[in-house]
């Protein structure tokens, strides 16, 4: 997870937004996010680390000395302390056990308000689209309307970050293009469907709806 000057980002946030896409959309991207910044440590372990750090670095300021076991950068450590209203000048020797306990809880259950989507762009990929059950994945042709092909984000596919959505678009586009090319080489005639009032360019599988 990346902590930026405008909010939270990084692979874990992108995956969370993918897994919870529909719930987030339904809530207008508002809600609460609880983050555990020490997932490999139990709460009591966090308390012990803070207590030990206090005894070892009594003359150092709390804001400038973060236990290395937590793996936090200095600016974010300061942010957490500011949330707990820990004075900038307080030394480890002077910090109370109550404050150590509150810092421990904050590290294990840090609550953030979700205020909306990122400010730079709406999304990397969108959820929803044509159900995969209605598409032949061997040709990318619709099972509902013959010679209608799909690829990319028009399908109900949204993978996690890491290039999977690009790969889906490229692979689906290749399969659809190869299938359409096969129809073109077959040189099938243009037909007119009286029931749907649509011309069908059979070689390319492109429906052209006639004007009413």
VENWO-V292006 format. One line per field, one symbol per residue. burial: I if it has 16 or more other C-alpha atoms within 10 Angstrom, else O. Layout:
burial = ???
This chain:
burial = OOOOOOOOOOOOOIOOIIOOIOOIOOOOIOOOOOOOIIOOOOIOOIIOIIOOIIOOIOOOIIIOIIIOOIOOOOOOIIOIIOOOOIOOOOIIIOIOOOOIIOIIIIIIIIOOOOOOIOOOOOOOIIIOOOOOOOIOOOIIIIOOOOIIIIIIIOIIIIIIIOOOIOOIIOOIIOIIIOIIOOIIOOOOOOOOOOOOOOIIIIIIIOOOOOOO
